[in-house]
Amino acid sequence: MRSDQQPRTPGAGLRERNKEAKQARIFEAAAELFAREGYATVTTQQIAERADVAIGTLFRYASTKAELLLMVYNEDFRAHLDQGRRLSATLRSPARDTVPDVPRWAEPGQRILALVSPLVLAGRHSDANTAAYQREVMFGEPTERYRQEALVLVAELQDAVAAILRSARSPRSDTDRANVTEPLSEAMSDARGRIAARAVSNVLHLELARATLAHAPNATLLTDLAAQINLITCGFCVETPA
């Protein structure tokens, strides 16, 4: 053994596996009970019993029921964001280069809607749980570990939207160029892309909340989202100086 290597603690691997197994059972129990009974009615004691762990053990993995909700729904967010990325990528097409009458904002608007649609549709599985998750993401304790994880996912969503917008930045046709009064600098265009991406993210959260209160069908929600996303992307693609 080299002098700079630390000796392994006997049983450390087993303890780590036991810890991971308990965390997995807690996650699965919380996910099952939240989906079946609803976040508002489930108690941490029920989750501990379902996971076959002591309540004190449960609190070592998540200190509150809200943290358990964040832990579960963060995984849903991550999975559906990945799904949206894949779906959005399939809509990337060079066809607009040869079809000059197609608006510059049409393709990025469609790709952004494809990106967020899996998140929207997954959120409608339980409006009450989704509303609770949104509240925790926006107003939860700043020190909560899983809230910080959720904010990172929100930032990843905004980065994905901004990347789609950047792909539409350069004029591709004579019609596009005729509408550009003065090309923006790369830094200014990137800054506008980040603002537009944040606007899309805000619209997504607000429209989900509104659909929950109004009991709006998914088709109506997606139509409303498409109209607002297209308006944002249209505004972004008109490159006027600030």
N, C-alpha and C positions, 0 to 999 in steps of 0.2 A: 504494500500500500504506500502511495506517495505521501510525503509529509503534509501536503496541502489538502489531502482528502479527508473528509470527516467520516468516522465510522458509522455504519448504518445502525439505527436503533432497532433491536429485534422486535418484530410485530408491527413495525410502522406501516408496512404495506397492507397488512390485514386491517389495521385501524382505519386507514384511508379508504379501503374498499367498503368497510362497514359504514363509514361516514357517507360515502357516495350512495350506497344502497338506501340509507335512511332518507337522504335528501330526495332521491328519486321517488320513494314511497310517499313522502310528504307532498311532492309536486303532483304526483298522479292522483292522490286523494283530494287535494284542493281543486285540481282541474275537474275531476269527476263531480264533486259536490257542488262547485260553483255552476257547472253546466246543468246539473239536474235540479238543484234546489234554488239556485240564485244566490248571488253574493250576499244580499241583505239578510237572508235568513240563516245562512250557514254560520256555525260558531267554530272557533279554533279548537274547542274540545272535540267536536264532531270530526274535524280533520285529523286531529291526533289519534282518535280512536280508529278511524278508517285506515290510517297509515301504520297503526300498531306501534306507536311510539308514545312516550310520556309527554305531557303537555310542556314540561320544562325542556325536553329535548327539541320539540317543535320550535320553541322560541329561540333556540340557539341558531336555527336556520332562517327564521323570519320572526322579527320581534312583534309584529302586529298582523291582524288579518289583512290590512291594506297591503302590507308587504307581500303576503302570499298572493293576493290578486295581481300585483305588479309582476311577481315572479312568473305566474302562469300566463298572463296576457302578453308579457314581453316576448315569450316564446312564440305565441300566435302572431304577434307583430312581425317578428323576424322571419318566420316561415312565409307569411303572406307578402311581405316586402320582397323576399327572394322570388316568389312566384310572379309578382308584378314586374320585377326586373326582366325575368325571362320572357314574359308576355310582351312587354314593351319592346324588347330587342327584336322580336319577330316582325314588328311593324316598321323597322328601319329600312328605308328603300330609296334608291337613287332615282326612282321614276320621275320625281318632280323636276329633275334637270331637263327633261325633254317635254314636260307639260307646263309651260310657263303661266297658264291661266289658273293653276292651283295656288291658292294663297299660301304665303310663307308659313303662316301660323297653323295651317291645317294639320300637317304631319306631326309637329311637336305636340299640338293639342291632343291628338289621338293617342300618341305614345304616353303622354302624362296620364290621360284617363285610363289607359291600359295598366299603367304602373300602380295607380291607386285603387282600381276596381276590386282586386282581391281583398284589400284591407277593408274597403267599404262593405262588401258582401259578407265577410267574416264578422264584422262588427254588428251586423243586423241579426245574427243568430240569437243574441240576447241583448236587447236595447238597454236593459237595466244594468247588466254587467259592464257593457261598453261605456255607459255614462259614468259609472263608478270608476272605471279605469281612467277615463279622461280626466275626471276630477283629481285623482291621485297624481296623474302626470303633471297637470297644470298647477295644482295647489298643495301637493303633498309636502311632507317634511323634507327640507333640502338635504338633510344628512342620510336619508334612506338610500341604501345601496341600490335597490331595484328601481327606485325612481331615477337615479343617475343613469342606470342602464337604459331606461325608457327614453330619457332625453337624448342619449347617444343614438338610439334608433330613429328618433324624430329628425335628428341632424343628418343621419344617413338618407332618410327619405328626401329631405330638402336637397342634399347633395345630388341625389339621383335626378331630381327634377331639374336642378341647375345644369347638370350635364346634358340633358335632353335639350334644354334651351340653348346651350352653347353650340350644339350641333346645328342649330338653325340660324346661327348668327350671321354667316356670310351670305350675301345675295347670290342666288343661283340662276337668275334669269334677267333679261333686259327689263321685264316688268318689275322685278324686285329692285333693281338698281335705280329705276326711275322714281321709286318711292323713298329712296334714301336721300335725305337732304344733306347730310354730312355724316360720313362714317364715324362711329364712336371708337375711341381708343380701346385696346384690349382690356385695360384695367377697368375703365368705366363700364364696358359691356359686361365684364364678369361681375362687377358690383351690382349692376341692374339685374343680372341673372339670379344672384343670391336673394335680392329683394323680391323678385317675382316668385322664386321658389318658396320663400317664406309665406308669401301671399297664398300660394296654392295650398300649402300645409295648413294655414289658418282656415281657409275656406273648407277644407276637408273636415276639420274638427267641428266647425260651426254647423256645417250642413248635416253631419251625422247627428249632432245634438238636436237640430231642428226637426229632422226626420223622426227622431225618437219621440219628441213632444207631439208632433202632428200625426204620428202613426202613418207616415208616408210610405207608399210601396217603393221597392227598390228601383223600379223603372223610373219613377218620378225623381228619386234622389239622384240617379245616375244622369238623367237628362239635365237636371239643375246644375250638377257638377260640371258636366260637359260644357254648358253655356258659359259658366264662370271661368273655367280653365281656358276656353278659347278666347275669352275677352282678355285674360291676363297674357296669354302667349301672343295675341295680336298686338297688344300694347308693347310688349317686349320687342317684337320683330320690327316695329317702326323705329328706325334708328335716328331719332332726332337728338340734337345736343341737349345736355341738361341745362 
